[in-house]
Amino acid sequence: MSDQDDEPTTLNAAIATRIHAARLRGAYSIETLSALAQVDPEVIVRLENGAPIADVGARDRVMDVLGLRPDSHRYRNMDR
């Protein structure tokens, strides 16, 4: 058996680090950030731990509140 599925992917780990650092810089509690992003506090915890979440829109809302943009092809195309 492999623990690969239990470990965050490199992308999830990078996003987790960015989200956690931005939340601390902004002095947001998990509860405040979740209210501003209109997500359950568990979403913030999962994101900061690098765990996958089913609702990509929730991740995007959290990142928007924090002033972050994911490094993804989808966002680069929207910038045109």
PyMOL Python script that loads the backbone (N, CA, C, O; Angstrom):
from pymol import cmd

cmd.read_pdbstr("""\
ATOM      1  N   MET A   1       0.829  -1.175   0.000  1.00  0.00           N
ATOM      2  CA  MET A   1       0.000   0.000   0.000  1.00  0.00           C
ATOM      3  C   MET A   1       0.875   1.241   0.000  1.00  0.00           C
ATOM      4  O   MET A   1       1.978   1.234   0.546  1.00  0.00           O
ATOM      5  N   SER A   2       0.370   2.320  -0.624  1.00  0.00           N
ATOM      6  CA  SER A   2       1.135   3.559  -0.730  1.00  0.00           C
ATOM      7  C   SER A   2       0.466   4.671   0.063  1.00  0.00           C
ATOM      8  O   SER A   2      -0.759   4.765   0.134  1.00  0.00           O
ATOM      9  N   ASP A   3       1.295   5.498   0.647  1.00  0.00           N
ATOM     10  CA  ASP A   3       0.781   6.673   1.354  1.00  0.00           C
ATOM     11  C   ASP A   3       0.667   7.867   0.424  1.00  0.00           C
ATOM     12  O   ASP A   3       0.353   8.969   0.875  1.00  0.00           O
ATOM     13  N   GLN A   4       0.915   7.674  -0.861  1.00  0.00           N
ATOM     14  CA  GLN A   4       0.937   8.764  -1.813  1.00  0.00           C
ATOM     15  C   GLN A   4      -0.369   9.549  -1.798  1.00  0.00           C
ATOM     16  O   GLN A   4      -0.336  10.778  -1.876  1.00  0.00           O
ATOM     17  N   ASP A   5      -1.506   8.891  -1.703  1.00  0.00           N
ATOM     18  CA  ASP A   5      -2.787   9.576  -1.713  1.00  0.00           C
ATOM     19  C   ASP A   5      -3.001  10.417  -0.459  1.00  0.00           C
ATOM     20  O   ASP A   5      -3.792  11.360  -0.477  1.00  0.00           O
ATOM     21  N   ASP A   6      -2.309  10.091   0.626  1.00  0.00           N
ATOM     22  CA  ASP A   6      -2.477  10.816   1.877  1.00  0.00           C
ATOM     23  C   ASP A   6      -1.605  12.066   1.965  1.00  0.00           C
ATOM     24  O   ASP A   6      -1.856  12.935   2.800  1.00  0.00           O
ATOM     25  N   GLU A   7      -0.591  12.164   1.119  1.00  0.00           N
ATOM     26  CA  GLU A   7       0.325  13.287   1.176  1.00  0.00           C
ATOM     27  C   GLU A   7      -0.139  14.378   0.211  1.00  0.00           C
ATOM     28  O   GLU A   7      -0.634  14.076  -0.875  1.00  0.00           O
ATOM     29  N   PRO A   8       0.019  15.649   0.604  1.00  0.00           N
ATOM     30  CA  PRO A   8      -0.373  16.724  -0.308  1.00  0.00           C
ATOM     31  C   PRO A   8       0.510  16.730  -1.539  1.00  0.00           C
ATOM     32  O   PRO A   8       1.698  16.413  -1.470  1.00  0.00           O
ATOM     33  N   THR A   9      -0.085  17.096  -2.674  1.00  0.00           N
ATOM     34  CA  THR A   9       0.709  17.221  -3.888  1.00  0.00           C
ATOM     35  C   THR A   9       1.590  18.450  -3.760  1.00  0.00           C
ATOM     36  O   THR A   9       1.384  19.287  -2.881  1.00  0.00           O
ATOM     37  N   THR A  10       2.566  18.551  -4.638  1.00  0.00           N
ATOM     38  CA  THR A  10       3.459  19.702  -4.617  1.00  0.00           C
ATOM     39  C   THR A  10       2.671  20.990  -4.804  1.00  0.00           C
ATOM     40  O   THR A  10       2.941  21.986  -4.133  1.00  0.00           O
ATOM     41  N   LEU A  11       1.691  20.977  -5.717  1.00  0.00           N
ATOM     42  CA  LEU A  11       0.875  22.160  -5.956  1.00  0.00           C
ATOM     43  C   LEU A  11       0.064  22.505  -4.716  1.00  0.00           C
ATOM     44  O   LEU A  11       0.019  23.666  -4.308  1.00  0.00           O
ATOM     45  N   ASN A  12      -0.580  21.507  -4.110  1.00  0.00           N
ATOM     46  CA  ASN A  12      -1.359  21.758  -2.898  1.00  0.00           C
ATOM     47  C   ASN A  12      -0.471  22.278  -1.775  1.00  0.00           C
ATOM     48  O   ASN A  12      -0.879  23.169  -1.030  1.00  0.00           O
ATOM     49  N   ALA A  13       0.724  21.741  -1.645  1.00  0.00           N
ATOM     50  CA  ALA A  13       1.641  22.192  -0.598  1.00  0.00           C
ATOM     51  C   ALA A  13       2.062  23.634  -0.835  1.00  0.00           C
ATOM     52  O   ALA A  13       2.158  24.412   0.114  1.00  0.00           O
ATOM     53  N   ALA A  14       2.312  24.000  -2.079  1.00  0.00           N
ATOM     54  CA  ALA A  14       2.706  25.371  -2.399  1.00  0.00           C
ATOM     55  C   ALA A  14       1.558  26.336  -2.116  1.00  0.00           C
ATOM     56  O   ALA A  14       1.769  27.407  -1.547  1.00  0.00           O
ATOM     57  N   ILE A  15       0.366  25.963  -2.505  1.00  0.00           N
ATOM     58  CA  ILE A  15      -0.811  26.806  -2.243  1.00  0.00           C
ATOM     59  C   ILE A  15      -1.052  26.904  -0.744  1.00  0.00           C
ATOM     60  O   ILE A  15      -1.380  27.978  -0.239  1.00  0.00           O
ATOM     61  N   ALA A  16      -0.894  25.804  -0.032  1.00  0.00           N
ATOM     62  CA  ALA A  16      -1.085  25.795   1.424  1.00  0.00           C
ATOM     63  C   ALA A  16      -0.157  26.794   2.092  1.00  0.00           C
ATOM     64  O   ALA A  16      -0.577  27.550   2.968  1.00  0.00           O
ATOM     65  N   THR A  17       1.097  26.798   1.685  1.00  0.00           N
ATOM     66  CA  THR A  17       2.081  27.709   2.256  1.00  0.00           C
ATOM     67  C   THR A  17       1.709  29.157   1.971  1.00  0.00           C
ATOM     68  O   THR A  17       1.793  30.011   2.853  1.00  0.00           O
ATOM     69  N   ARG A  18       1.297  29.431   0.735  1.00  0.00           N
ATOM     70  CA  ARG A  18       0.921  30.801   0.360  1.00  0.00           C
ATOM     71  C   ARG A  18      -0.305  31.270   1.130  1.00  0.00           C
ATOM     72  O   ARG A  18      -0.340  32.402   1.611  1.00  0.00           O
ATOM     73  N   ILE A  19      -1.311  30.406   1.251  1.00  0.00           N
ATOM     74  CA  ILE A  19      -2.543  30.783   1.947  1.00  0.00           C
ATOM     75  C   ILE A  19      -2.269  31.035   3.421  1.00  0.00           C
ATOM     76  O   ILE A  19      -2.721  32.034   3.982  1.00  0.00           O
ATOM     77  N   HIS A  20      -1.527  30.128   4.047  1.00  0.00           N
ATOM     78  CA  HIS A  20      -1.243  30.284   5.476  1.00  0.00           C
ATOM     79  C   HIS A  20      -0.455  31.565   5.741  1.00  0.00           C
ATOM     80  O   HIS A  20      -0.781  32.314   6.662  1.00  0.00           O
ATOM     81  N   ALA A  21       0.572  31.818   4.945  1.00  0.00           N
ATOM     82  CA  ALA A  21       1.395  33.014   5.130  1.00  0.00           C
ATOM     83  C   ALA A  21       0.572  34.286   4.922  1.00  0.00           C
ATOM     84  O   ALA A  21       0.709  35.246   5.680  1.00  0.00           O
ATOM     85  N   ALA A  22      -0.280  34.293   3.901  1.00  0.00           N
ATOM     86  CA  ALA A  22      -1.097  35.479   3.627  1.00  0.00           C
ATOM     87  C   ALA A  22      -2.125  35.693   4.737  1.00  0.00           C
ATOM     88  O   ALA A  22      -2.414  36.834   5.098  1.00  0.00           O
ATOM     89  N   ARG A  23      -2.675  34.618   5.275  1.00  0.00           N
ATOM     90  CA  ARG A  23      -3.639  34.760   6.372  1.00  0.00           C
ATOM     91  C   ARG A  23      -2.961  35.364   7.597  1.00  0.00           C
ATOM     92  O   ARG A  23      -3.530  36.232   8.260  1.00  0.00           O
ATOM     93  N   LEU A  24      -1.752  34.911   7.896  1.00  0.00           N
ATOM     94  CA  LEU A  24      -1.017  35.462   9.037  1.00  0.00           C
ATOM     95  C   LEU A  24      -0.624  36.917   8.795  1.00  0.00           C
ATOM     96  O   LEU A  24      -0.743  37.749   9.695  1.00  0.00           O
ATOM     97  N   ARG A  25      -0.157  37.231   7.583  1.00  0.00           N
ATOM     98  CA  ARG A  25       0.204  38.624   7.261  1.00  0.00           C
ATOM     99  C   ARG A  25      -0.988  39.554   7.419  1.00  0.00           C
ATOM    100  O   ARG A  25      -0.851  40.682   7.893  1.00  0.00           O
ATOM    101  N   GLY A  26      -2.161  39.071   7.014  1.00  0.00           N
ATOM    102  CA  GLY A  26      -3.373  39.875   7.103  1.00  0.00           C
ATOM    103  C   GLY A  26      -4.016  39.846   8.474  1.00  0.00           C
ATOM    104  O   GLY A  26      -5.012  40.530   8.709  1.00  0.00           O
ATOM    105  N   ALA A  27      -3.460  39.063   9.377  1.00  0.00           N
ATOM    106  CA  ALA A  27      -3.971  38.913  10.750  1.00  0.00           C
ATOM    107  C   ALA A  27      -5.418  38.445  10.773  1.00  0.00           C
ATOM    108  O   ALA A  27      -6.206  38.873  11.616  1.00  0.00           O
ATOM    109  N   TYR A  28      -5.765  37.553   9.828  1.00  0.00           N
ATOM    110  CA  TYR A  28      -7.098  36.969   9.790  1.00  0.00           C
ATOM    111  C   TYR A  28      -7.135  35.717  10.651  1.00  0.00           C
ATOM    112  O   TYR A  28      -6.228  34.886  10.583  1.00  0.00           O
ATOM    113  N   SER A  29      -8.161  35.580  11.446  1.00  0.00           N
ATOM    114  CA  SER A  29      -8.403  34.289  12.087  1.00  0.00           C
ATOM    115  C   SER A  29      -9.025  33.379  11.035  1.00  0.00           C
ATOM    116  O   SER A  29      -9.496  33.853  10.001  1.00  0.00           O
ATOM    117  N   ILE A  30      -9.027  32.100  11.290  1.00  0.00           N
ATOM    118  CA  ILE A  30      -9.676  31.164  10.370  1.00  0.00           C
ATOM    119  C   ILE A  30     -11.153  31.512  10.239  1.00  0.00           C
ATOM    120  O   ILE A  30     -11.708  31.461   9.141  1.00  0.00           O
ATOM    121  N   GLU A  31     -11.789  31.863  11.342  1.00  0.00           N
ATOM    122  CA  GLU A  31     -13.215  32.175  11.326  1.00  0.00           C
ATOM    123  C   GLU A  31     -13.501  33.434  10.508  1.00  0.00           C
ATOM    124  O   GLU A  31     -14.465  33.467   9.742  1.00  0.00           O
ATOM    125  N   THR A  32     -12.673  34.466  10.664  1.00  0.00           N
ATOM    126  CA  THR A  32     -12.877  35.703   9.911  1.00  0.00           C
ATOM    127  C   THR A  32     -12.675  35.468   8.421  1.00  0.00           C
ATOM    128  O   THR A  32     -13.483  35.904   7.602  1.00  0.00           O
ATOM    129  N   LEU A  33     -11.590  34.775   8.072  1.00  0.00           N
ATOM    130  CA  LEU A  33     -11.320  34.493   6.666  1.00  0.00           C
ATOM    131  C   LEU A  33     -12.435  33.658   6.057  1.00  0.00           C
ATOM    132  O   LEU A  33     -12.858  33.916   4.930  1.00  0.00           O
ATOM    133  N   SER A  34     -12.912  32.669   6.784  1.00  0.00           N
ATOM    134  CA  SER A  34     -13.979  31.832   6.236  1.00  0.00           C
ATOM    135  C   SER A  34     -15.253  32.640   6.026  1.00  0.00           C
ATOM    136  O   SER A  34     -15.968  32.411   5.050  1.00  0.00           O
ATOM    137  N   ALA A  35     -15.553  33.582   6.922  1.00  0.00           N
ATOM    138  CA  ALA A  35     -16.740  34.427   6.757  1.00  0.00           C
ATOM    139  C   ALA A  35     -16.583  35.339   5.540  1.00  0.00           C
ATOM    140  O   ALA A  35     -17.515  35.482   4.748  1.00  0.00           O
ATOM    141  N   LEU A  36     -15.417  35.951   5.387  1.00  0.00           N
ATOM    142  CA  LEU A  36     -15.181  36.849   4.256  1.00  0.00           C
ATOM    143  C   LEU A  36     -15.226  36.113   2.919  1.00  0.00           C
ATOM    144  O   LEU A  36     -15.721  36.649   1.928  1.00  0.00           O
ATOM    145  N   ALA A  37     -14.708  34.886   2.893  1.00  0.00           N
ATOM    146  CA  ALA A  37     -14.677  34.088   1.663  1.00  0.00           C
ATOM    147  C   ALA A  37     -15.950  33.265   1.471  1.00  0.00           C
ATOM    148  O   ALA A  37     -16.120  32.608   0.443  1.00  0.00           O
ATOM    149  N   GLN A  38     -16.833  33.302   2.449  1.00  0.00           N
ATOM    150  CA  GLN A  38     -18.088  32.558   2.420  1.00  0.00           C
ATOM    151  C   GLN A  38     -17.855  31.055   2.221  1.00  0.00           C
ATOM    152  O   GLN A  38     -18.456  30.411   1.361  1.00  0.00           O
ATOM    153  N   VAL A  39     -16.949  30.530   3.062  1.00  0.00           N
ATOM    154  CA  VAL A  39     -16.666  29.097   3.066  1.00  0.00           C
ATOM    155  C   VAL A  39     -16.702  28.603   4.501  1.00  0.00           C
ATOM    156  O   VAL A  39     -16.623  29.394   5.441  1.00  0.00           O
ATOM    157  N   ASP A  40     -16.820  27.311   4.665  1.00  0.00           N
ATOM    158  CA  ASP A  40     -16.770  26.700   5.983  1.00  0.00           C
ATOM    159  C   ASP A  40     -15.343  26.811   6.528  1.00  0.00           C
ATOM    160  O   ASP A  40     -14.390  26.672   5.761  1.00  0.00           O
ATOM    161  N   PRO A  41     -15.172  27.057   7.828  1.00  0.00           N
ATOM    162  CA  PRO A  41     -13.813  27.124   8.389  1.00  0.00           C
ATOM    163  C   PRO A  41     -12.969  25.889   8.085  1.00  0.00           C
ATOM    164  O   PRO A  41     -11.747  25.988   7.972  1.00  0.00           O
ATOM    165  N   GLU A  42     -13.599  24.745   7.954  1.00  0.00           N
ATOM    166  CA  GLU A  42     -12.861  23.512   7.633  1.00  0.00           C
ATOM    167  C   GLU A  42     -12.159  23.630   6.284  1.00  0.00           C
ATOM    168  O   GLU A  42     -11.110  23.017   6.086  1.00  0.00           O
ATOM    169  N   VAL A  43     -12.712  24.401   5.356  1.00  0.00           N
ATOM    170  CA  VAL A  43     -12.068  24.603   4.053  1.00  0.00           C
ATOM    171  C   VAL A  43     -10.720  25.298   4.244  1.00  0.00           C
ATOM    172  O   VAL A  43      -9.733  24.928   3.609  1.00  0.00           O
ATOM    173  N   ILE A  44     -10.680  26.300   5.115  1.00  0.00           N
ATOM    174  CA  ILE A  44      -9.431  27.013   5.383  1.00  0.00           C
ATOM    175  C   ILE A  44      -8.406  26.052   5.979  1.00  0.00           C
ATOM    176  O   ILE A  44      -7.244  26.036   5.572  1.00  0.00           O
ATOM    177  N   VAL A  45      -8.841  25.264   6.934  1.00  0.00           N
ATOM    178  CA  VAL A  45      -7.935  24.299   7.575  1.00  0.00           C
ATOM    179  C   VAL A  45      -7.403  23.311   6.550  1.00  0.00           C
ATOM    180  O   VAL A  45      -6.204  23.031   6.524  1.00  0.00           O
ATOM    181  N   ARG A  46      -8.276  22.783   5.710  1.00  0.00           N
ATOM    182  CA  ARG A  46      -7.844  21.818   4.692  1.00  0.00           C
ATOM    183  C   ARG A  46      -6.865  22.468   3.710  1.00  0.00           C
ATOM    184  O   ARG A  46      -5.850  21.870   3.352  1.00  0.00           O
ATOM    185  N   LEU A  47      -7.170  23.682   3.281  1.00  0.00           N
ATOM    186  CA  LEU A  47      -6.274  24.374   2.351  1.00  0.00           C
ATOM    187  C   LEU A  47      -4.905  24.599   2.972  1.00  0.00           C
ATOM    188  O   LEU A  47      -3.884  24.385   2.320  1.00  0.00           O
ATOM    189  N   GLU A  48      -4.878  25.027   4.220  1.00  0.00           N
ATOM    190  CA  GLU A  48      -3.596  25.301   4.878  1.00  0.00           C
ATOM    191  C   GLU A  48      -2.815  24.028   5.175  1.00  0.00           C
ATOM    192  O   GLU A  48      -1.598  24.075   5.357  1.00  0.00           O
ATOM    193  N   ASN A  49      -3.494  22.907   5.227  1.00  0.00           N
ATOM    194  CA  ASN A  49      -2.811  21.623   5.447  1.00  0.00           C
ATOM    195  C   ASN A  49      -2.441  20.944   4.135  1.00  0.00           C
ATOM    196  O   ASN A  49      -1.844  19.868   4.141  1.00  0.00           O
ATOM    197  N   GLY A  50      -2.789  21.561   3.015  1.00  0.00           N
ATOM    198  CA  GLY A  50      -2.467  20.981   1.711  1.00  0.00           C
ATOM    199  C   GLY A  50      -3.383  19.857   1.294  1.00  0.00           C
ATOM    200  O   GLY A  50      -3.089  19.129   0.345  1.00  0.00           O
ATOM    201  N   ALA A  51      -4.499  19.709   2.000  1.00  0.00           N
ATOM    202  CA  ALA A  51      -5.455  18.658   1.657  1.00  0.00           C
ATOM    203  C   ALA A  51      -6.315  19.119   0.482  1.00  0.00           C
ATOM    204  O   ALA A  51      -6.652  20.299   0.385  1.00  0.00           O
ATOM    205  N   PRO A  52      -6.667  18.207  -0.399  1.00  0.00           N
ATOM    206  CA  PRO A  52      -7.520  18.598  -1.523  1.00  0.00           C
ATOM    207  C   PRO A  52      -8.922  18.947  -1.044  1.00  0.00           C
ATOM    208  O   PRO A  52      -9.408  18.409  -0.049  1.00  0.00           O
ATOM    209  N   ILE A  53      -9.561  19.857  -1.770  1.00  0.00           N
ATOM    210  CA  ILE A  53     -10.955  20.187  -1.486  1.00  0.00           C
ATOM    211  C   ILE A  53     -11.739  20.012  -2.779  1.00  0.00           C
ATOM    212  O   ILE A  53     -11.204  20.195  -3.873  1.00  0.00           O
ATOM    213  N   ALA A  54     -12.994  19.661  -2.645  1.00  0.00           N
ATOM    214  CA  ALA A  54     -13.822  19.382  -3.809  1.00  0.00           C
ATOM    215  C   ALA A  54     -14.245  20.659  -4.538  1.00  0.00           C
ATOM    216  O   ALA A  54     -14.416  20.641  -5.757  1.00  0.00           O
ATOM    217  N   ASP A  55     -14.413  21.754  -3.816  1.00  0.00           N
ATOM    218  CA  ASP A  55     -14.926  22.997  -4.384  1.00  0.00           C
ATOM    219  C   ASP A  55     -13.784  23.946  -4.725  1.00  0.00           C
ATOM    220  O   ASP A  55     -13.283  24.662  -3.858  1.00  0.00           O
ATOM    221  N   VAL A  56     -13.377  23.947  -5.982  1.00  0.00           N
ATOM    222  CA  VAL A  56     -12.288  24.813  -6.419  1.00  0.00           C
ATOM    223  C   VAL A  56     -12.698  26.278  -6.272  1.00  0.00           C
ATOM    224  O   VAL A  56     -11.852  27.136  -6.017  1.00  0.00           O
ATOM    225  N   GLY A  57     -13.979  26.566  -6.431  1.00  0.00           N
ATOM    226  CA  GLY A  57     -14.467  27.930  -6.259  1.00  0.00           C
ATOM    227  C   GLY A  57     -14.220  28.444  -4.854  1.00  0.00           C
ATOM    228  O   GLY A  57     -13.937  29.627  -4.664  1.00  0.00           O
ATOM    229  N   ALA A  58     -14.326  27.561  -3.865  1.00  0.00           N
ATOM    230  CA  ALA A  58     -14.059  27.946  -2.479  1.00  0.00           C
ATOM    231  C   ALA A  58     -12.595  28.348  -2.328  1.00  0.00           C
ATOM    232  O   ALA A  58     -12.282  29.348  -1.682  1.00  0.00           O
ATOM    233  N   ARG A  59     -11.705  27.568  -2.924  1.00  0.00           N
ATOM    234  CA  ARG A  59     -10.279  27.912  -2.879  1.00  0.00           C
ATOM    235  C   ARG A  59     -10.032  29.266  -3.527  1.00  0.00           C
ATOM    236  O   ARG A  59      -9.275  30.083  -3.001  1.00  0.00           O
ATOM    237  N   ASP A  60     -10.666  29.503  -4.662  1.00  0.00           N
ATOM    238  CA  ASP A  60     -10.485  30.760  -5.367  1.00  0.00           C
ATOM    239  C   ASP A  60     -11.004  31.942  -4.544  1.00  0.00           C
ATOM    240  O   ASP A  60     -10.389  33.009  -4.540  1.00  0.00           O
ATOM    241  N   ARG A  61     -12.134  31.759  -3.846  1.00  0.00           N
ATOM    242  CA  ARG A  61     -12.668  32.837  -3.009  1.00  0.00           C
ATOM    243  C   ARG A  61     -11.730  33.154  -1.849  1.00  0.00           C
ATOM    244  O   ARG A  61     -11.528  34.321  -1.513  1.00  0.00           O
ATOM    245  N   VAL A  62     -11.163  32.127  -1.241  1.00  0.00           N
ATOM    246  CA  VAL A  62     -10.206  32.329  -0.150  1.00  0.00           C
ATOM    247  C   VAL A  62      -8.994  33.091  -0.670  1.00  0.00           C
ATOM    248  O   VAL A  62      -8.537  34.046  -0.043  1.00  0.00           O
ATOM    249  N   MET A  63      -8.477  32.668  -1.812  1.00  0.00           N
ATOM    250  CA  MET A  63      -7.304  33.321  -2.375  1.00  0.00           C
ATOM    251  C   MET A  63      -7.610  34.753  -2.778  1.00  0.00           C
ATOM    252  O   MET A  63      -6.757  35.629  -2.631  1.00  0.00           O
ATOM    253  N   ASP A  64      -8.813  35.010  -3.286  1.00  0.00           N
ATOM    254  CA  ASP A  64      -9.207  36.372  -3.650  1.00  0.00           C
ATOM    255  C   ASP A  64      -9.208  37.282  -2.427  1.00  0.00           C
ATOM    256  O   ASP A  64      -8.691  38.398  -2.481  1.00  0.00           O
ATOM    257  N   VAL A  65      -9.785  36.810  -1.326  1.00  0.00           N
ATOM    258  CA  VAL A  65      -9.822  37.615  -0.101  1.00  0.00           C
ATOM    259  C   VAL A  65      -8.409  37.940   0.359  1.00  0.00           C
ATOM    260  O   VAL A  65      -8.150  39.038   0.851  1.00  0.00           O
ATOM    261  N   LEU A  66      -7.505  36.997   0.202  1.00  0.00           N
ATOM    262  CA  LEU A  66      -6.126  37.184   0.640  1.00  0.00           C
ATOM    263  C   LEU A  66      -5.271  37.931  -0.374  1.00  0.00           C
ATOM    264  O   LEU A  66      -4.107  38.230  -0.106  1.00  0.00           O
ATOM    265  N   GLY A  67      -5.840  38.234  -1.536  1.00  0.00           N
ATOM    266  CA  GLY A  67      -5.098  38.946  -2.568  1.00  0.00           C
ATOM    267  C   GLY A  67      -4.117  38.068  -3.313  1.00  0.00           C
ATOM    268  O   GLY A  67      -3.139  38.559  -3.876  1.00  0.00           O
ATOM    269  N   LEU A  68      -4.376  36.767  -3.319  1.00  0.00           N
ATOM    270  CA  LEU A  68      -3.500  35.814  -4.000  1.00  0.00           C
ATOM    271  C   LEU A  68      -4.129  35.370  -5.307  1.00  0.00           C
ATOM    272  O   LEU A  68      -5.350  35.377  -5.464  1.00  0.00           O
ATOM    273  N   ARG A  69      -3.278  34.987  -6.235  1.00  0.00           N
ATOM    274  CA  ARG A  69      -3.750  34.408  -7.491  1.00  0.00           C
ATOM    275  C   ARG A  69      -3.032  33.087  -7.698  1.00  0.00           C
ATOM    276  O   ARG A  69      -1.806  33.020  -7.620  1.00  0.00           O
ATOM    277  N   PRO A  70      -3.791  32.046  -7.959  1.00  0.00           N
ATOM    278  CA  PRO A  70      -3.131  30.756  -8.214  1.00  0.00           C
ATOM    279  C   PRO A  70      -2.289  30.825  -9.485  1.00  0.00           C
ATOM    280  O   PRO A  70      -2.659  31.495 -10.450  1.00  0.00           O
ATOM    281  N   ASP A  71      -1.177  30.139  -9.477  1.00  0.00           N
ATOM    282  CA  ASP A  71      -0.319  30.068 -10.667  1.00  0.00           C
ATOM    283  C   ASP A  71      -0.844  28.959 -11.555  1.00  0.00           C
ATOM    284  O   ASP A  71      -0.301  27.854 -11.576  1.00  0.00           O
ATOM    285  N   SER A  72      -1.889  29.255 -12.276  1.00  0.00           N
ATOM    286  CA  SER A  72      -2.481  28.221 -13.120  1.00  0.00           C
ATOM    287  C   SER A  72      -2.759  28.771 -14.507  1.00  0.00           C
ATOM    288  O   SER A  72      -2.884  29.981 -14.694  1.00  0.00           O
ATOM    289  N   HIS A  73      -2.851  27.890 -15.458  1.00  0.00           N
ATOM    290  CA  HIS A  73      -3.133  28.231 -16.847  1.00  0.00           C
ATOM    291  C   HIS A  73      -4.465  28.968 -16.944  1.00  0.00           C
ATOM    292  O   HIS A  73      -4.598  29.914 -17.720  1.00  0.00           O
ATOM    293  N   ARG A  74      -5.427  28.547 -16.177  1.00  0.00           N
ATOM    294  CA  ARG A  74      -6.761  29.143 -16.222  1.00  0.00           C
ATOM    295  C   ARG A  74      -6.680  30.633 -15.905  1.00  0.00           C
ATOM    296  O   ARG A  74      -7.315  31.429 -16.596  1.00  0.00           O
ATOM    297  N   TYR A  75      -5.936  31.034 -14.903  1.00  0.00           N
ATOM    298  CA  TYR A  75      -5.837  32.440 -14.526  1.00  0.00           C
ATOM    299  C   TYR A  75      -4.999  33.228 -15.528  1.00  0.00           C
ATOM    300  O   TYR A  75      -5.303  34.391 -15.793  1.00  0.00           O
ATOM    301  N   ARG A  76      -3.965  32.635 -16.083  1.00  0.00           N
ATOM    302  CA  ARG A  76      -3.157  33.358 -17.073  1.00  0.00           C
ATOM    303  C   ARG A  76      -4.007  33.692 -18.287  1.00  0.00           C
ATOM    304  O   ARG A  76      -3.861  34.776 -18.853  1.00  0.00           O
ATOM    305  N   ASN A  77      -4.891  32.791 -18.704  1.00  0.00           N
ATOM    306  CA  ASN A  77      -5.749  33.047 -19.854  1.00  0.00           C
ATOM    307  C   ASN A  77      -6.754  34.144 -19.554  1.00  0.00           C
ATOM    308  O   ASN A  77      -7.127  34.886 -20.463  1.00  0.00           O
ATOM    309  N   MET A  78      -7.200  34.274 -18.330  1.00  0.00           N
ATOM    310  CA  MET A  78      -8.175  35.295 -17.977  1.00  0.00           C
ATOM    311  C   MET A  78      -7.547  36.677 -17.970  1.00  0.00           C
ATOM    312  O   MET A  78      -8.271  37.668 -18.060  1.00  0.00           O
ATOM    313  N   ASP A  79      -6.233  36.782 -17.868  1.00  0.00           N
ATOM    314  CA  ASP A  79      -5.557  38.061 -17.802  1.00  0.00           C
ATOM    315  C   ASP A  79      -5.399  38.725 -19.161  1.00  0.00           C
ATOM    316  O   ASP A  79      -4.963  39.874 -19.231  1.00  0.00           O
ATOM    317  N   ARG A  80      -5.736  38.047 -20.220  1.00  0.00           N
ATOM    318  CA  ARG A  80      -5.558  38.616 -21.562  1.00  0.00           C
ATOM    319  C   ARG A  80      -6.508  39.748 -21.811  1.00  0.00           C
ATOM    320  O   ARG A  80      -6.494  40.340 -22.890  1.00  0.00           O
TER     321      ARG A  80
END
""", "prot")
cmd.dss("prot")
cmd.show_as("cartoon", "prot")
cmd.util.cbc("prot")
cmd.orient("prot")
